[in-house]
Amino acid sequence: MVARLVVAAPSSGSGKTTVATGLMAALAATGLAVSGHKVGPDYIDPGYHALATGRPGRNLDAYLCGPELMAPLFAHGAAGADVAVVEGVMGLYDGAAGAGELASTAQIAKLLRAPVVLVVDASSQSRSVAALVHGFVSWDPKVRIGGVILNKVGSDRHEALLREAVDDVGVPVLGVLRRAAPVETPSRHLGLVPVAERRGDAVAAVAAMGELVRRGCDLAALLALAHGASDLGGEPWTPYGLRPCPPSPDGLNSPAPPAIEARGSGDGALGYGTGRVGEEPRRRRPVVAVAGGPAFTFSYAEHAELLTAAGADVVTFDPLRDTQLPDGTDGLVIGGGFPEVYAPELSANEPLRQAVGELARSGAPVAAECAGLLYLARSLDRQKMCGVLDAEARMGAALTLGYRDAVAVSDSALAVAGTRLRGHEFHRTVVEPGAGPAAAWGMHRPERRLEGFVQQGVHASYLHTHWAAEPGIARRFVERCTR
């Protein structure tokens, strides 16, 4: 059993990223093996968690993957760790719009049987903090709030007033962080600047967070609270386990069958390939190139694990620096990130743009999410891109953000038409047109529309998906790479 706790807050902006990342760094500095996790679809915070812990940052999203996979995914990510720190999302009880507690930090805490530490911005209150803490403690008795960390405290007198008030609620104060100790974490249009874009500064920022938490928090008490978590039981998720995933309560994450019967396009429900599940394919391992570097930083750790488990050799390349795709590339994955920030540099790398275009036109499987969609367009903010898609991309004025329920409209390298999946959109760019002659997805929540492009082996869309919800995606993709 891994000791664990959840760092939550009454609202966004309370300081939970600083506290969670700093706690990971402070605990790791004592020699403990620490596992970092983030509630929700956020790609940026896990990068800071990885710096703090030396392990991959992991996401826990009950909307994308279903509540049933939260404990198994946590156990997989935390394997071998002494303690795990889970950073919440938004306010403790905030979840998917119109879906009750689904995807909230509170739900994850209950699914993980983990105690919660509430980070409270105390900058504009004193005794009223007691009413706030009391409300959060009593709202859901199944959520165990084991302590409070008071953030942005102004003085010794302010601290004394806050402690006296919280004592009346019966919740221990496990830390006090002063207003005068800011940690520099610059932001822009989609949140914090990713680690890959400010490596040296990010290392310094994480170290500062760790020192802030070490000086201001009771690490021994926090560790004791983490050790008080209940036994999870059950088996960890594994990318090599070819058993079907549990469906979400409404059945949107349709489970894969234990054996494949030919139907639809002839590749099976999700195209795992032929033969019995679990048989080792008798062929060379295909090479799947995965875009990385500062422009393409959005990726779930489980995706590469699933591709490897499906039989691929995963090789990372940097479209800002590498002029050719990795040797022997059979398939290409281009995830999310910030190509709009690096459009001139991406455009200037003409040899790689040509190589990507040639690979796509050859019919090789290409999976492009969000940033990948922009990179495959003709242009991005009037800078030449790969020209694979007959579309133009540009920065827009409005933020598109939220969970989506989608169904595959066209057979593709990722899924056959009719496959239902949940995803997430997060961008300020616009692609025109928004869908090709063969669309990738039909969105049916929150509005109905067609989105994305499927042509030859290319699947390009704004929709971010978590492949642990449908492991057949990775197996189908790798199977296509061998053809």
C-alpha positions as CSV (number, residue, x, y, z in Angstrom):
1,M,0.0,0.0,0.0
2,V,1.3,3.4,-1.0
3,A,0.9,6.2,1.6
4,R,-1.0,9.0,-0.1
5,L,-2.8,12.3,0.4
6,V,-4.7,14.8,-1.8
7,V,-3.9,18.5,-1.9
8,A,-7.1,20.4,-2.6
9,A,-8.5,24.0,-2.2
10,P,-11.8,25.8,-2.0
11,S,-11.1,27.4,-5.4
12,S,-8.6,27.9,-8.2
13,G,-5.8,30.3,-7.3
14,S,-5.5,29.3,-3.7
15,G,-2.0,27.9,-4.1
16,K,-2.5,24.2,-4.4
17,T,0.0,23.8,-7.3
18,T,2.7,25.5,-5.2
19,V,1.9,23.4,-2.1
20,A,1.5,20.1,-3.9
21,T,4.7,20.5,-6.0
22,G,6.6,21.8,-3.1
23,L,5.4,19.0,-0.9
24,M,6.6,16.5,-3.5
25,A,10.0,18.2,-3.7
26,A,10.3,18.4,0.1
27,L,9.5,14.8,0.7
28,A,11.8,13.7,-2.1
29,A,14.6,15.7,-0.6
30,T,14.3,13.5,2.5
31,G,15.1,10.4,0.4
32,L,11.6,9.1,0.0
33,A,10.4,7.9,-3.4
34,V,7.5,10.2,-4.2
35,S,4.8,9.8,-6.9
36,G,3.1,12.8,-8.3
37,H,-0.5,12.8,-9.7
38,K,-2.9,15.5,-11.0
39,V,-6.7,15.4,-11.0
40,G,-8.1,16.2,-14.4
41,P,-6.8,16.6,-17.9
42,D,-4.0,19.1,-17.1
43,Y,-0.8,18.4,-19.0
44,I,1.4,21.2,-17.5
45,D,1.3,20.6,-13.8
46,P,2.5,17.0,-14.1
47,G,5.7,18.3,-15.8
48,Y,6.5,20.2,-12.6
49,H,5.6,17.1,-10.5
50,A,8.1,15.1,-12.6
51,L,10.8,17.6,-11.8
52,A,10.0,17.4,-8.1
53,T,9.9,13.6,-7.9
54,G,12.1,12.3,-10.7
55,R,9.2,10.1,-11.8
56,P,6.6,10.6,-14.6
57,G,3.7,12.9,-13.6
58,R,0.4,11.1,-13.9
59,N,-3.2,12.2,-14.4
60,L,-6.3,10.9,-12.8
61,D,-9.4,11.9,-14.7
62,A,-12.7,10.1,-13.9
63,Y,-14.5,11.7,-16.8
64,L,-12.0,10.6,-19.5
65,C,-11.3,7.1,-18.1
66,G,-14.2,6.3,-15.9
67,P,-14.3,6.1,-12.1
68,E,-13.5,2.4,-12.1
69,L,-10.0,3.0,-13.5
70,M,-8.9,5.7,-11.0
71,A,-7.6,3.3,-8.3
72,P,-5.9,1.0,-10.8
73,L,-4.3,3.9,-12.7
74,F,-3.1,5.4,-9.4
75,A,-1.7,2.1,-8.3
76,H,0.2,1.7,-11.6
77,G,1.6,5.2,-11.5
78,A,2.6,5.0,-7.8
79,A,4.1,1.5,-8.0
80,G,7.4,1.4,-6.0
81,A,6.8,4.8,-4.3
82,D,6.9,5.4,-0.6
83,V,4.3,8.2,-0.7
84,A,2.0,9.8,-3.4
85,V,0.8,13.3,-3.5
86,V,-2.3,14.0,-5.6
87,E,-2.9,17.6,-6.7
88,G,-6.6,18.5,-7.1
89,V,-8.3,20.5,-9.7
90,M,-10.3,23.8,-9.2
91,G,-12.2,23.7,-6.0
92,L,-12.5,20.5,-4.0
93,Y,-16.1,19.8,-5.0
94,D,-15.9,21.2,-8.6
95,G,-16.4,18.5,-11.3
96,A,-17.6,18.1,-14.8
97,A,-20.3,20.6,-15.6
98,G,-23.8,19.2,-15.0
99,A,-22.4,15.8,-13.9
100,G,-22.4,16.2,-10.1
101,E,-19.2,15.1,-8.4
102,L,-17.9,13.3,-11.5
103,A,-14.2,14.2,-12.1
104,S,-14.0,16.3,-9.0
105,T,-11.1,16.2,-6.6
106,A,-13.6,15.0,-3.9
107,Q,-14.5,12.1,-6.0
108,I,-10.9,11.1,-6.6
109,A,-10.1,11.4,-2.9
110,K,-13.0,9.0,-2.2
111,L,-12.0,6.6,-4.9
112,L,-8.4,6.5,-3.6
113,R,-9.5,6.4,0.0
114,A,-7.1,9.2,0.6
115,P,-7.1,12.0,3.2
116,V,-7.4,15.6,1.9
117,V,-5.2,18.6,2.9
118,L,-7.1,21.8,2.2
119,V,-5.0,24.8,1.0
120,V,-6.8,28.0,2.0
121,D,-6.0,31.5,0.7
122,A,-6.2,33.4,4.0
123,S,-5.0,36.7,2.6
124,S,-8.3,38.6,3.1
125,Q,-9.8,36.9,6.1
126,S,-9.2,35.9,9.7
127,R,-12.0,34.3,11.9
128,S,-14.1,33.7,8.8
129,V,-11.7,31.0,7.8
130,A,-13.4,28.8,10.4
131,A,-16.8,29.0,8.6
132,L,-15.1,28.2,5.3
133,V,-13.2,25.2,6.6
134,H,-16.3,24.0,8.5
135,G,-18.4,24.1,5.4
136,F,-15.9,22.1,3.3
137,V,-15.4,19.5,6.1
138,S,-19.2,19.0,6.6
139,W,-20.4,19.2,3.0
140,D,-19.5,15.5,2.2
141,P,-18.8,13.3,5.3
142,K,-17.2,10.7,3.0
143,V,-14.4,13.2,2.2
144,R,-11.9,13.1,5.0
145,I,-10.2,16.5,5.4
146,G,-7.3,15.7,7.6
147,G,-5.7,19.1,7.9
148,V,-5.4,22.7,6.6
149,I,-2.5,24.6,5.1
150,L,-3.0,28.4,5.4
151,N,-1.5,30.3,2.5
152,K,-0.7,34.0,2.0
153,V,-0.6,34.7,5.7
154,G,0.4,38.3,6.4
155,S,2.0,38.4,9.9
156,D,2.5,36.5,13.2
157,R,-0.7,38.2,14.5
158,H,-2.7,37.2,11.4
159,E,-1.4,33.6,11.8
160,A,-2.5,33.5,15.5
161,L,-6.0,34.7,14.6
162,L,-6.3,32.1,11.8
163,R,-5.0,29.2,14.0
164,E,-7.4,30.1,16.8
165,A,-10.3,30.1,14.4
166,V,-9.4,26.8,12.7
167,D,-8.9,25.2,16.1
168,D,-12.6,25.8,16.9
169,V,-13.5,23.6,13.9
170,G,-11.3,20.8,15.1
171,V,-9.1,20.5,12.0
172,P,-5.3,20.7,12.5
173,V,-3.3,23.4,10.8
174,L,-0.5,21.5,9.1
175,G,1.3,24.5,7.5
176,V,1.4,28.2,7.2
177,L,2.9,29.9,4.2
178,R,3.6,33.6,4.2
179,R,2.7,36.2,1.7
180,A,6.2,37.4,1.4
181,A,7.5,34.2,-0.3
182,P,6.4,34.2,-3.9
183,V,7.6,31.5,-6.3
184,E,8.1,32.6,-9.9
185,T,5.9,30.4,-12.2
186,P,5.1,32.4,-15.3
187,S,1.8,31.9,-17.1
188,R,0.4,32.6,-20.5
189,H,-2.8,31.9,-22.5
190,L,-3.3,28.2,-21.4
191,G,-1.8,28.3,-17.9
192,L,1.7,27.8,-16.6
193,V,4.6,27.8,-19.1
194,P,5.6,24.1,-19.4
195,V,8.8,22.7,-17.9
196,A,10.3,21.9,-21.3
197,E,10.2,25.6,-22.3
198,R,12.0,26.9,-19.2
199,R,14.0,24.0,-17.9
200,G,16.6,25.8,-15.8
201,D,14.1,28.3,-14.4
202,A,11.6,25.5,-13.7
203,V,14.2,23.5,-11.7
204,A,14.8,26.6,-9.6
205,A,11.1,27.2,-9.2
206,V,10.5,23.7,-8.0
207,A,13.4,23.9,-5.6
208,A,12.0,27.1,-4.2
209,M,8.5,25.5,-3.8
210,G,10.1,22.6,-1.9
211,E,12.0,25.0,0.4
212,L,8.9,27.0,1.0
213,V,6.9,23.9,2.1
214,R,9.8,22.5,4.1
215,R,10.0,25.7,6.2
216,G,6.3,26.4,6.5
217,C,4.7,22.9,6.8
218,D,4.9,20.1,9.3
219,L,6.3,17.3,7.0
220,A,6.1,14.7,9.7
221,A,2.4,15.3,10.3
222,L,1.7,15.4,6.6
223,L,3.5,12.1,6.1
224,A,1.6,10.6,9.1
225,L,-1.6,11.7,7.5
226,A,-0.6,10.1,4.2
227,H,0.1,6.8,6.0
228,G,-3.4,6.9,7.4
229,A,-4.9,6.2,4.0
230,S,-7.0,3.0,3.8
231,D,-5.9,0.0,1.8
232,L,-7.0,0.3,-1.9
233,G,-7.1,-3.4,-2.7
234,G,-7.6,-4.5,-6.3
235,E,-5.0,-4.8,-9.1
236,P,-3.0,-2.0,-10.7
237,W,-3.7,-1.1,-14.3
238,T,-1.2,-2.3,-16.7
239,P,-0.6,-1.5,-20.4
240,Y,0.2,-5.2,-21.0
241,G,-3.1,-6.4,-19.6
242,L,-5.3,-7.1,-22.6
243,R,-8.4,-7.5,-20.5
244,P,-11.3,-5.2,-21.3
245,C,-11.5,-1.9,-19.4
246,P,-14.5,-1.3,-17.1
247,P,-17.0,0.9,-18.8
248,S,-18.1,4.2,-17.2
249,P,-21.6,4.2,-15.6
250,D,-23.3,5.5,-18.8
251,G,-21.4,3.1,-21.0
252,L,-19.6,5.8,-23.0
253,N,-16.2,4.1,-22.6
254,S,-17.2,1.0,-24.4
255,P,-15.1,-2.0,-23.2
256,A,-13.0,-4.0,-25.6
257,P,-14.0,-7.6,-26.1
258,P,-11.6,-10.3,-24.8
259,A,-11.4,-11.8,-28.3
260,I,-11.8,-10.1,-31.7
261,E,-14.5,-11.0,-34.2
262,A,-14.2,-9.5,-37.7
263,R,-17.0,-7.0,-38.3
264,G,-17.4,-3.4,-39.6
265,S,-14.2,-2.5,-41.5
266,G,-12.8,-6.0,-41.0
267,D,-10.4,-5.0,-38.2
268,G,-12.6,-5.8,-35.2
269,A,-14.4,-3.5,-32.9
270,L,-11.3,-1.5,-32.2
271,G,-8.9,-3.1,-34.7
272,Y,-6.5,-5.0,-32.3
273,G,-5.3,-7.2,-35.2
274,T,-5.9,-10.8,-35.9
275,G,-5.3,-13.9,-33.7
276,R,-6.0,-14.4,-30.0
277,V,-5.5,-11.6,-27.5
278,G,-2.2,-11.9,-25.8
279,E,-0.3,-13.7,-28.6
280,E,3.1,-12.2,-29.5
281,P,3.1,-11.0,-33.1
282,R,5.7,-12.6,-35.3
283,R,7.1,-9.5,-37.0
284,R,9.6,-6.7,-36.4
285,R,8.6,-4.1,-34.0
286,P,7.3,-1.0,-35.8
287,V,8.8,2.4,-35.0
288,V,6.4,5.0,-33.7
289,A,7.8,8.5,-33.7
290,V,6.3,10.8,-31.0
291,A,6.8,14.5,-31.3
292,G,8.3,16.2,-28.2
293,G,10.4,19.2,-27.3
294,P,9.2,22.6,-26.3
295,A,6.5,22.9,-28.9
296,F,4.8,19.5,-28.2
297,T,4.7,19.0,-24.4
298,F,1.2,17.6,-23.9
299,S,1.1,13.8,-23.5
300,Y,-0.1,11.2,-21.0
301,A,2.6,8.8,-19.9
302,E,0.3,5.9,-20.5
303,H,0.1,6.5,-24.2
304,A,3.8,5.6,-24.8
305,E,3.4,2.7,-22.4
306,L,0.4,1.4,-24.4
307,L,2.2,1.8,-27.7
308,T,5.2,-0.1,-26.3
309,A,3.0,-2.8,-24.9
310,A,1.2,-3.1,-28.3
311,G,4.6,-4.0,-29.9
312,A,6.0,-0.7,-31.0
313,D,9.4,0.9,-30.4
314,V,8.6,4.5,-29.3
315,V,11.1,7.1,-30.4
316,T,10.8,10.8,-29.4
317,F,11.9,13.6,-31.8
318,D,11.9,17.4,-31.6
319,P,10.2,19.2,-34.5
320,L,12.1,22.4,-33.6
321,R,15.5,20.8,-34.0
322,D,15.4,17.5,-35.8
323,T,15.4,17.8,-39.6
324,Q,14.3,14.2,-40.3
325,L,11.9,11.7,-38.6
326,P,13.6,8.9,-36.6
327,D,15.0,6.1,-38.8
328,G,12.5,3.5,-39.9
329,T,9.4,5.5,-38.8
330,D,6.3,3.5,-39.5
331,G,3.8,5.8,-37.6
332,L,3.6,9.2,-36.1
333,V,2.0,10.6,-33.0
334,I,1.9,14.4,-32.6
335,G,0.2,15.4,-29.3
336,G,-0.7,18.8,-27.9
337,G,1.4,21.7,-26.9
338,F,2.1,25.3,-28.1
339,P,3.0,25.3,-31.8
340,E,1.5,28.8,-32.0
341,V,4.4,30.1,-29.8
342,Y,7.0,28.4,-32.1
343,A,5.3,28.8,-35.5
344,P,8.2,30.6,-37.2
345,E,10.7,28.0,-36.0
346,L,8.5,25.1,-37.0
347,S,8.0,26.7,-40.4
348,A,11.7,27.2,-40.8
349,N,12.4,23.5,-40.4
350,E,11.3,22.7,-44.0
351,P,13.1,19.3,-44.3
352,L,11.1,17.9,-41.4
353,R,7.8,19.4,-42.6
354,Q,8.5,17.7,-46.0
355,A,9.3,14.4,-44.2
356,V,6.0,14.6,-42.2
357,G,4.1,15.4,-45.4
358,E,5.6,12.5,-47.3
359,L,4.9,10.0,-44.5
360,A,1.3,11.1,-44.3
361,R,0.8,10.9,-48.0
362,S,2.3,7.4,-48.0
363,G,-0.7,6.3,-46.0
364,A,1.2,5.6,-42.8
365,P,-0.8,6.1,-39.6
366,V,-0.6,9.6,-38.1
367,A,-2.4,10.5,-34.9
368,A,-2.5,14.3,-34.3
369,E,-4.2,16.0,-31.3
370,C,-4.7,19.7,-31.0
371,A,-1.1,21.0,-31.6
372,G,-0.6,18.2,-34.0
373,L,-3.7,19.3,-35.9
374,L,-2.2,22.8,-36.3
375,Y,1.1,21.4,-37.4
376,L,-0.5,19.3,-40.1
377,A,-2.4,22.3,-41.5
378,R,-1.3,24.4,-44.5
379,S,-0.4,27.3,-42.3
380,L,-0.5,28.5,-38.7
381,D,-0.8,32.3,-38.3
382,R,0.4,32.6,-41.9
383,Q,3.5,30.5,-41.3
384,K,3.8,27.4,-43.5
385,M,3.2,24.1,-41.8
386,C,3.2,20.6,-43.1
387,G,0.4,21.0,-45.6
388,V,-1.1,17.6,-45.0
389,L,-4.6,19.0,-44.3
390,D,-6.5,21.4,-46.5
391,A,-7.0,23.9,-43.6
392,E,-5.6,27.1,-42.1
393,A,-5.0,27.7,-38.4
394,R,-4.7,30.9,-36.5
395,M,-4.9,32.3,-33.0
396,G,-8.4,33.2,-31.8
397,A,-9.8,35.5,-29.2
398,A,-11.8,33.0,-27.2
399,L,-10.7,30.0,-25.1
400,T,-12.3,26.7,-26.0
401,L,-12.3,24.5,-22.9
402,G,-14.3,21.6,-21.6
403,Y,-15.1,17.9,-21.6
404,R,-16.6,16.4,-24.7
405,D,-18.6,13.3,-25.5
406,A,-17.7,12.1,-29.0
407,V,-18.3,9.3,-31.4
408,A,-15.9,8.4,-34.2
409,V,-17.5,9.4,-37.5
410,S,-15.1,7.7,-39.9
411,D,-12.9,4.6,-39.8
412,S,-9.4,5.6,-39.0
413,A,-6.1,4.5,-37.7
414,L,-7.4,5.0,-34.1
415,A,-10.9,3.6,-34.2
416,V,-13.8,2.4,-36.4
417,A,-16.8,4.5,-37.0
418,G,-19.2,4.3,-34.1
419,T,-16.6,4.1,-31.3
420,R,-17.7,6.3,-28.4
421,L,-15.1,8.1,-26.4
422,R,-14.8,11.0,-24.0
423,G,-12.3,13.7,-24.5
424,H,-11.3,17.2,-23.6
425,E,-10.7,20.4,-25.6
426,F,-8.3,23.2,-24.5
427,H,-7.1,25.7,-27.0
428,R,-7.3,29.4,-28.2
429,T,-6.6,28.6,-31.8
430,V,-9.1,28.2,-34.7
431,V,-8.9,25.8,-37.6
432,E,-10.9,26.6,-40.8
433,P,-12.6,24.5,-41.9
434,G,-13.3,22.8,-38.6
435,A,-13.9,19.4,-40.2
436,G,-12.8,17.7,-43.4
437,P,-14.9,15.7,-45.9
438,A,-14.4,12.7,-43.6
439,A,-14.7,14.1,-40.1
440,A,-12.8,12.6,-37.1
441,W,-15.5,13.0,-34.4
442,G,-19.1,13.8,-34.0
443,M,-19.5,15.8,-30.8
444,H,-22.7,15.4,-28.9
445,R,-21.9,17.2,-25.6
446,P,-22.2,20.0,-25.0
447,E,-23.3,20.8,-28.6
448,R,-23.6,18.7,-31.7
449,R,-21.0,19.3,-34.4
450,L,-18.5,17.5,-36.6
451,E,-14.8,18.0,-35.9
452,G,-11.4,17.0,-37.2
453,F,-10.0,15.2,-40.2
454,V,-9.6,11.6,-41.4
455,Q,-7.7,11.1,-44.6
456,Q,-5.6,8.1,-45.6
457,G,-3.8,7.1,-42.4
458,V,-4.2,10.6,-40.8
459,H,-6.5,11.2,-37.8
460,A,-6.3,14.9,-36.7
461,S,-8.5,16.6,-34.2
462,Y,-8.6,19.1,-31.4
463,L,-9.9,16.4,-29.0
464,H,-7.5,15.2,-26.4
465,T,-8.2,11.6,-25.3
466,H,-6.8,9.3,-22.7
467,W,-6.0,5.9,-24.3
468,A,-6.2,4.0,-21.1
469,A,-9.9,4.3,-21.5
470,E,-9.7,2.4,-24.8
471,P,-6.4,0.4,-25.0
472,G,-7.6,-0.8,-28.4
473,I,-6.6,2.6,-29.8
474,A,-2.9,1.9,-29.3
475,R,-3.2,-1.7,-30.5
476,R,-5.1,-0.7,-33.6
477,F,-2.6,2.1,-34.3
478,V,0.4,-0.2,-34.0
479,E,-1.3,-2.9,-36.1
480,R,-1.7,-0.3,-38.8
481,C,2.0,0.6,-38.5
482,T,2.9,-3.0,-39.5
483,R,1.1,-3.0,-42.7
